[in-house]
Amino acid sequence: MALEVSLGNASVNLGNSSLLNPPILSSCQGTACFIFSRLIPGTTVTVIGDSSSFYGPATFVSFDPQNCTVTLRETTGGTPGSTTTTVISCTKIESVSFTS
């Protein structure tokens, strides 16, 4: 079953809801906050922040509904590989891409 969210004049189709949990009660506002409040940890995402910062592909780790933050983890290839953990405000995210 597809999930479609309408916020004002904008409409978001979240496609297959198998990657989504029931929503977490949160005072965080915005489409990205809504998506991350429902996204299952471990999902691979690509995020563009409002300053055109690019994150990903990264693993979604968690959403904090009190602080409106999203934690992402990126692992780079090569020898030695490294892991970068990024914490970003969901209100500062322009777009989220993930495969359902």
N, CA, C and O atoms as a GROMACS GRO file, in nm:
protein
  400
    1MET      N    1   0.083  -0.117   0.000
    1MET     CA    2   0.000   0.000   0.000
    1MET      C    3   0.088   0.124   0.000
    1MET      O    4   0.181   0.132   0.080
    2ALA      N    5   0.062   0.218  -0.088
    2ALA     CA    6   0.140   0.341  -0.098
    2ALA      C    7   0.092   0.440   0.006
    2ALA      O    8  -0.026   0.443   0.041
    3LEU      N    9   0.184   0.521   0.056
    3LEU     CA   10   0.151   0.624   0.152
    3LEU      C   11   0.175   0.759   0.088
    3LEU      O   12   0.284   0.785   0.038
    4GLU      N   13   0.074   0.845   0.087
    4GLU     CA   14   0.089   0.978   0.032
    4GLU      C   15   0.057   1.079   0.140
    4GLU      O   16  -0.044   1.068   0.209
    5VAL      N   17   0.146   1.178   0.152
    5VAL     CA   18   0.132   1.280   0.254
    5VAL      C   19   0.111   1.413   0.185
    5VAL      O   20   0.186   1.447   0.094
    6SER      N   21   0.011   1.489   0.225
    6SER     CA   22  -0.014   1.622   0.169
    6SER      C   23   0.010   1.726   0.278
    6SER      O   24  -0.049   1.719   0.386
    7LEU      N   25   0.096   1.821   0.248
    7LEU     CA   26   0.126   1.930   0.340
    7LEU      C   27   0.107   2.060   0.264
    7LEU      O   28   0.193   2.098   0.185
    8GLY      N   29  -0.003   2.126   0.286
    8GLY     CA   30  -0.032   2.249   0.213
    8GLY      C   31  -0.050   2.219   0.066
    8GLY      O   32  -0.135   2.138   0.028
    9ASN      N   33   0.031   2.283  -0.017
    9ASN     CA   34   0.025   2.261  -0.161
    9ASN      C   35   0.116   2.148  -0.206
    9ASN      O   36   0.111   2.109  -0.323
   10ALA      N   37   0.197   2.093  -0.117
   10ALA     CA   38   0.292   1.988  -0.153
   10ALA      C   39   0.232   1.851  -0.123
   10ALA      O   40   0.155   1.835  -0.028
   11SER      N   41   0.268   1.755  -0.204
   11SER     CA   42   0.223   1.618  -0.185
   11SER      C   43   0.344   1.526  -0.196
   11SER      O   44   0.424   1.541  -0.288
   12VAL      N   45   0.357   1.432  -0.105
   12VAL     CA   46   0.469   1.339  -0.105
   12VAL      C   47   0.415   1.198  -0.111
   12VAL      O   48   0.332   1.160  -0.029
   13ASN      N   49   0.460   1.120  -0.208
   13ASN     CA   50   0.422   0.980  -0.218
   13ASN      C   51   0.538   0.897  -0.164
   13ASN      O   52   0.647   0.898  -0.222
   14LEU      N   53   0.517   0.826  -0.054
   14LEU     CA   54   0.622   0.748   0.008
   14LEU      C   55   0.629   0.606  -0.044
   14LEU      O   56   0.704   0.524   0.009
   15GLY      N   57   0.552   0.574  -0.146
   15GLY     CA   58   0.560   0.443  -0.210
   15GLY      C   59   0.525   0.330  -0.116
   15GLY      O   60   0.434   0.342  -0.034
   16ASN      N   61   0.598   0.221  -0.128
   16ASN     CA   62   0.574   0.102  -0.047
   16ASN      C   63   0.601   0.133   0.099
   16ASN      O   64   0.712   0.175   0.134
   17SER      N   65   0.504   0.114   0.184
   17SER     CA   66   0.518   0.150   0.325
   17SER      C   67   0.589   0.044   0.407
   17SER      O   68   0.588   0.051   0.530
   18SER      N   69   0.653  -0.056   0.342
   18SER     CA   70   0.721  -0.161   0.417
   18SER      C   71   0.844  -0.109   0.489
   18SER      O   72   0.894  -0.175   0.580
   19LEU      N   73   0.895   0.009   0.451
   19LEU     CA   74   1.010   0.068   0.519
   19LEU      C   75   0.969   0.163   0.630
   19LEU      O   76   1.054   0.227   0.692
   20LEU      N   77   0.838   0.173   0.655
   20LEU     CA   78   0.790   0.273   0.749
   20LEU      C   79   0.729   0.212   0.873
   20LEU      O   80   0.657   0.112   0.867
   21ASN      N   81   0.758   0.273   0.986
   21ASN     CA   82   0.699   0.238   1.114
   21ASN      C   83   0.578   0.328   1.137
   21ASN      O   84   0.558   0.424   1.063
   22PRO      N   85   0.495   0.298   1.239
   22PRO     CA   86   0.391   0.395   1.278
   22PRO      C   87   0.459   0.525   1.319
   22PRO      O   88   0.571   0.521   1.370
   23PRO      N   89   0.395   0.640   1.300
   23PRO     CA   90   0.459   0.768   1.332
   23PRO      C   91   0.489   0.782   1.480
   23PRO      O   92   0.414   0.734   1.566
   24ILE      N   93   0.600   0.850   1.509
   24ILE     CA   94   0.638   0.885   1.645
   24ILE      C   95   0.577   1.021   1.673
   24ILE      O   96   0.587   1.111   1.590
   25LEU      N   97   0.515   1.039   1.789
   25LEU     CA   98   0.461   1.170   1.823
   25LEU      C   99   0.577   1.267   1.838
   25LEU      O  100   0.670   1.244   1.915
   26SER      N  101   0.570   1.376   1.764
   26SER     CA  102   0.680   1.470   1.760
   26SER      C  103   0.626   1.610   1.732
   26SER      O  104   0.527   1.626   1.660
   27SER      N  105   0.692   1.709   1.787
   27SER     CA  106   0.654   1.847   1.757
   27SER      C  107   0.736   1.902   1.641
   27SER      O  108   0.721   2.019   1.605
   28CYS      N  109   0.823   1.819   1.582
   28CYS     CA  110   0.907   1.861   1.470
   28CYS      C  111   0.820   1.881   1.347
   28CYS      O  112   0.734   1.798   1.316
   29GLN      N  113   0.843   1.991   1.276
   29GLN     CA  114   0.761   2.027   1.161
   29GLN      C  115   0.836   2.003   1.031
   29GLN      O  116   0.956   2.026   1.024
   30GLY      N  117   0.765   1.959   0.928
   30GLY     CA  118   0.822   1.945   0.796
   30GLY      C  119   0.811   1.802   0.743
   30GLY      O  120   0.797   1.707   0.819
   31THR      N  121   0.817   1.792   0.612
   31THR     CA  122   0.803   1.662   0.547
   31THR      C  123   0.916   1.568   0.585
   31THR      O  124   0.891   1.451   0.613
   32ALA      N  125   1.040   1.617   0.588
   32ALA     CA  126   1.154   1.530   0.622
   32ALA      C  127   1.139   1.478   0.765
   32ALA      O  128   1.171   1.363   0.792
   33CYS      N  129   1.092   1.562   0.856
   33CYS     CA  130   1.072   1.518   0.995
   33CYS      C  131   0.968   1.406   1.000
   33CYS      O  132   0.986   1.307   1.071
   34PHE      N  133   0.860   1.422   0.924
   34PHE     CA  134   0.757   1.319   0.919
   34PHE      C  135   0.813   1.189   0.864
   34PHE      O  136   0.788   1.082   0.920
   35ILE      N  137   0.888   1.198   0.756
   35ILE     CA  138   0.946   1.076   0.695
   35ILE      C  139   1.038   1.006   0.794
   35ILE      O  140   1.025   0.886   0.816
   36PHE      N  141   1.132   1.080   0.855
   36PHE     CA  142   1.227   1.017   0.946
   36PHE      C  143   1.161   0.968   1.075
   36PHE      O  144   1.213   0.877   1.139
   37SER      N  145   1.048   1.027   1.114
   37SER     CA  146   0.979   0.978   1.233
   37SER      C  147   0.920   0.839   1.209
   37SER      O  148   0.888   0.769   1.304
   38ARG      N  149   0.906   0.800   1.083
   38ARG     CA  150   0.846   0.672   1.049
   38ARG      C  151   0.945   0.573   0.986
   38ARG      O  152   0.918   0.454   0.982
   39LEU      N  153   1.059   0.621   0.937
   39LEU     CA  154   1.153   0.536   0.865
   39LEU      C  155   1.218   0.435   0.958
   39LEU      O  156   1.254   0.467   1.071
   40ILE      N  157   1.233   0.313   0.910
   40ILE     CA  158   1.294   0.206   0.990
   40ILE      C  159   1.446   0.223   0.992
   40ILE      O  160   1.507   0.236   0.887
   41PRO      N  161   1.508   0.223   1.112
   41PRO     CA  162   1.654   0.231   1.120
   41PRO      C  163   1.718   0.119   1.038
   41PRO      O  164   1.667   0.006   1.033
   42GLY      N  165   1.829   0.152   0.973
   42GLY     CA  166   1.898   0.057   0.887
   42GLY      C  167   1.870   0.081   0.740
   42GLY      O  168   1.936   0.025   0.654
   43THR      N  169   1.770   0.166   0.711
   43THR     CA  170   1.736   0.199   0.573
   43THR      C  171   1.847   0.286   0.513
   43THR      O  172   1.896   0.378   0.578
   44THR      N  173   1.885   0.258   0.389
   44THR     CA  174   1.984   0.338   0.320
   44THR      C  175   1.916   0.459   0.258
   44THR      O  176   1.816   0.446   0.186
   45VAL      N  177   1.970   0.578   0.287
   45VAL     CA  178   1.910   0.703   0.239
   45VAL      C  179   2.017   0.793   0.178
   45VAL      O  180   2.136   0.778   0.204
   46THR      N  181   1.971   0.885   0.096
   46THR     CA  182   2.053   0.995   0.048
   46THR      C  183   1.978   1.122   0.084
   46THR      O  184   1.859   1.135   0.057
   47VAL      N  185   2.049   1.217   0.145
   47VAL     CA  186   1.986   1.338   0.198
   47VAL      C  187   2.057   1.460   0.141
   47VAL      O  188   2.179   1.462   0.129
   48ILE      N  189   1.977   1.561   0.107
   48ILE     CA  190   2.032   1.691   0.069
   48ILE      C  191   1.982   1.792   0.172
   48ILE      O  192   1.861   1.808   0.190
   49GLY      N  193   2.076   1.858   0.238
   49GLY     CA  194   2.041   1.958   0.339
   49GLY      C  195   2.007   2.090   0.275
   49GLY      O  196   2.030   2.110   0.155
   50ASP      N  197   1.952   2.182   0.355
   50ASP     CA  198   1.909   2.310   0.299
   50ASP      C  199   2.025   2.400   0.256
   50ASP      O  200   2.002   2.501   0.191
   51SER      N  201   2.146   2.365   0.290
   51SER     CA  202   2.263   2.440   0.243
   51SER      C  203   2.328   2.367   0.126
   51SER      O  204   2.445   2.390   0.093
   52SER      N  205   2.250   2.277   0.061
   52SER     CA  206   2.295   2.195  -0.052
   52SER      C  207   2.404   2.095  -0.012
   52SER      O  208   2.476   2.044  -0.098
   53SER      N  209   2.415   2.067   0.117
   53SER     CA  210   2.508   1.963   0.163
   53SER      C  211   2.450   1.828   0.126
   53SER      O  212   2.330   1.805   0.140
   54PHE      N  213   2.535   1.739   0.078
   54PHE     CA  214   2.494   1.607   0.031
   54PHE      C  215   2.543   1.503   0.131
   54PHE      O  216   2.660   1.503   0.168
   55TYR      N  217   2.454   1.413   0.174
   55TYR     CA  218   2.487   1.306   0.268
   55TYR      C  219   2.442   1.174   0.207
   55TYR      O  220   2.326   1.160   0.168
   56GLY      N  221   2.533   1.079   0.199
   56GLY     CA  222   2.491   0.947   0.153
   56GLY      C  223   2.556   0.905   0.024
   56GLY      O  224   2.632   0.979  -0.038
   57PRO      N  225   2.524   0.783  -0.014
   57PRO     CA  226   2.430   0.698   0.057
   57PRO      C  227   2.478   0.669   0.199
   57PRO      O  228   2.596   0.643   0.223
   58ALA      N  229   2.385   0.675   0.291
   58ALA     CA  230   2.414   0.657   0.432
   58ALA      C  231   2.308   0.568   0.494
   58ALA      O  232   2.199   0.551   0.439
   59THR      N  233   2.341   0.512   0.608
   59THR     CA  234   2.246   0.431   0.683
   59THR      C  235   2.175   0.519   0.785
   59THR      O  236   2.239   0.588   0.865
   60PHE      N  237   2.042   0.516   0.782
   60PHE     CA  238   1.963   0.588   0.882
   60PHE      C  239   1.977   0.515   1.014
   60PHE      O  240   1.945   0.397   1.023
   61VAL      N  241   2.024   0.585   1.117
   61VAL     CA  242   2.046   0.526   1.249
   61VAL      C  243   1.928   0.553   1.342
   61VAL      O  244   1.874   0.461   1.402
   62SER      N  245   1.889   0.681   1.353
   62SER     CA  246   1.781   0.714   1.447
   62SER      C  247   1.724   0.852   1.421
   62SER      O  248   1.784   0.935   1.353
   63PHE      N  249   1.605   0.873   1.478
   63PHE     CA  250   1.538   1.002   1.477
   63PHE      C  251   1.508   1.038   1.621
   63PHE      O  252   1.449   0.958   1.694
   64ASP      N  253   1.547   1.158   1.664
   64ASP     CA  254   1.520   1.206   1.800
   64ASP      C  255   1.406   1.308   1.794
   64ASP      O  256   1.428   1.422   1.752
   65PRO      N  257   1.284   1.268   1.836
   65PRO     CA  258   1.169   1.358   1.825
   65PRO      C  259   1.174   1.477   1.922
   65PRO      O  260   1.101   1.574   1.902
   66GLN      N  261   1.257   1.470   2.024
   66GLN     CA  262   1.267   1.583   2.117
   66GLN      C  263   1.354   1.694   2.060
   66GLN      O  264   1.324   1.812   2.077
   67ASN      N  265   1.463   1.656   1.993
   67ASN     CA  266   1.556   1.754   1.940
   67ASN      C  267   1.543   1.773   1.789
   67ASN      O  268   1.612   1.855   1.730
   68CYS      N  269   1.452   1.697   1.725
   68CYS     CA  270   1.428   1.704   1.580
   68CYS      C  271   1.554   1.671   1.500
   68CYS      O  272   1.579   1.730   1.395
   69THR      N  273   1.633   1.577   1.550
   69THR     CA  274   1.757   1.541   1.481
   69THR      C  275   1.751   1.402   1.422
   69THR      O  276   1.685   1.312   1.473
   70VAL      N  277   1.824   1.387   1.312
   70VAL     CA  278   1.838   1.261   1.240
   70VAL      C  279   1.985   1.222   1.247
   70VAL      O  280   2.072   1.306   1.222
   71THR      N  281   2.013   1.097   1.280
   71THR     CA  282   2.150   1.047   1.281
   71THR      C  283   2.169   0.954   1.163
   71THR      O  284   2.093   0.860   1.143
   72LEU      N  285   2.274   0.984   1.084
   72LEU     CA  286   2.310   0.905   0.967
   72LEU      C  287   2.452   0.854   0.982
   72LEU      O  288   2.535   0.919   1.045
   73ARG      N  289   2.481   0.738   0.925
   73ARG     CA  290   2.616   0.681   0.930
   73ARG      C  291   2.660   0.643   0.790
   73ARG      O  292   2.593   0.566   0.721
   74GLU      N  293   2.775   0.700   0.747
   74GLU     CA  294   2.834   0.670   0.616
   74GLU      C  295   2.966   0.596   0.636
   74GLU      O  296   3.046   0.633   0.722
   75THR      N  297   2.987   0.493   0.555
   75THR     CA  298   3.113   0.419   0.559
   75THR      C  299   3.180   0.434   0.423
   75THR      O  300   3.120   0.410   0.319
   76THR      N  301   3.308   0.476   0.427
   76THR     CA  302   3.382   0.492   0.303
   76THR      C  303   3.461   0.366   0.273
   76THR      O  304   3.505   0.295   0.364
   77GLY      N  305   3.479   0.340   0.145
   77GLY     CA  306   3.559   0.225   0.104
   77GLY      C  307   3.706   0.258   0.112
   77GLY      O  308   3.746   0.363   0.162
   78GLY      N  309   3.787   0.167   0.062
   78GLY     CA  310   3.930   0.190   0.064
   78GLY      C  311   3.995   0.128   0.184
   78GLY      O  312   3.930   0.067   0.269
   79THR      N  313   4.126   0.145   0.189
   79THR     CA  314   4.201   0.088   0.300
   79THR      C  315   4.277   0.199   0.368
   79THR      O  316   4.358   0.262   0.299
   80PRO      N  317   4.260   0.229   0.489
   80PRO     CA  318   4.155   0.175   0.574
   80PRO      C  319   4.025   0.250   0.550
   80PRO      O  320   4.026   0.368   0.515
   81GLY      N  321   3.915   0.183   0.568
   81GLY     CA  322   3.783   0.246   0.556
   81GLY      C  323   3.756   0.330   0.679
   81GLY      O  324   3.818   0.311   0.784
   82SER      N  325   3.664   0.422   0.666
   82SER     CA  326   3.628   0.503   0.783
   82SER      C  327   3.477   0.518   0.788
   82SER      O  328   3.407   0.505   0.687
   83THR      N  329   3.428   0.547   0.907
   83THR     CA  330   3.285   0.568   0.927
   83THR      C  331   3.263   0.710   0.977
   83THR      O  332   3.330   0.755   1.070
   84THR      N  333   3.170   0.779   0.914
   84THR     CA  334   3.134   0.914   0.954
   84THR      C  335   2.991   0.913   1.005
   84THR      O  336   2.900   0.865   0.936
   85THR      N  337   2.970   0.966   1.124
   85THR     CA  338   2.836   0.979   1.180
   85THR      C  339   2.797   1.126   1.171
   85THR      O  340   2.871   1.214   1.215
   86THR      N  341   2.679   1.152   1.113
   86THR     CA  342   2.629   1.288   1.095
   86THR      C  343   2.497   1.302   1.169
   86THR      O  344   2.409   1.216   1.158
   87VAL      N  345   2.483   1.410   1.244
   87VAL     CA  346   2.357   1.443   1.311
   87VAL      C  347   2.311   1.574   1.250
   87VAL      O  348   2.382   1.674   1.254
   88ILE      N  349   2.189   1.573   1.192
   88ILE     CA  350   2.136   1.690   1.123
   88ILE      C  351   1.992   1.714   1.168
   88ILE      O  352   1.919   1.620   1.196
   89SER      N  353   1.954   1.840   1.175
   89SER     CA  354   1.816   1.873   1.211
   89SER      C  355   1.725   1.836   1.094
   89SER      O  356   1.752   1.871   0.979
   90CYS      N  357   1.616   1.767   1.124
   90CYS     CA  358   1.524   1.729   1.016
   90CYS      C  359   1.458   1.851   0.954
   90CYS      O  360   1.407   1.844   0.842
   91THR      N  361   1.459   1.964   1.024
   91THR     CA  362   1.402   2.086   0.969
   91THR      C  363   1.496   2.152   0.869
   91THR      O  364   1.457   2.246   0.800
   92LYS      N  365   1.619   2.104   0.859
   92LYS     CA  366   1.720   2.158   0.768
   92LYS      C  367   1.746   2.065   0.651
   92LYS      O  368   1.850   2.076   0.585
   93ILE      N  369   1.653   1.975   0.623
   93ILE     CA  370   1.667   1.878   0.514
   93ILE      C  371   1.574   1.918   0.401
   93ILE      O  372   1.454   1.936   0.422
   94GLU      N  373   1.629   1.930   0.279
   94GLU     CA  374   1.548   1.963   0.161
   94GLU      C  375   1.488   1.841   0.097
   94GLU      O  376   1.372   1.844   0.055
   95SER      N  377   1.567   1.731   0.088
   95SER     CA  378   1.513   1.612   0.023
   95SER      C  379   1.571   1.486   0.082
   95SER      O  380   1.683   1.485   0.135
   96VAL      N  381   1.493   1.378   0.073
   96VAL     CA  382   1.533   1.247   0.122
   96VAL      C  383   1.501   1.147   0.011
   96VAL      O  384   1.390   1.147  -0.042
   97SER      N  385   1.598   1.064  -0.024
   97SER     CA  386   1.574   0.957  -0.123
   97SER      C  387   1.604   0.824  -0.057
   97SER      O  388   1.704   0.810   0.015
   98PHE      N  389   1.518   0.727  -0.082
   98PHE     CA  390   1.543   0.591  -0.034
   98PHE      C  391   1.470   0.495  -0.126
   98PHE      O  392   1.373   0.533  -0.192
   99THR      N  393   1.515   0.371  -0.129
   99THR     CA  394   1.453   0.269  -0.213
   99THR      C  395   1.360   0.187  -0.129
   99THR      O  396   1.398   0.138  -0.023
  100SER      N  397   1.236   0.171  -0.177
  100SER     CA  398   1.140   0.090  -0.101
  100SER      C  399   1.119  -0.042  -0.169
  100SER      O  400   1.041  -0.124  -0.120
   0.00000   0.00000   0.00000
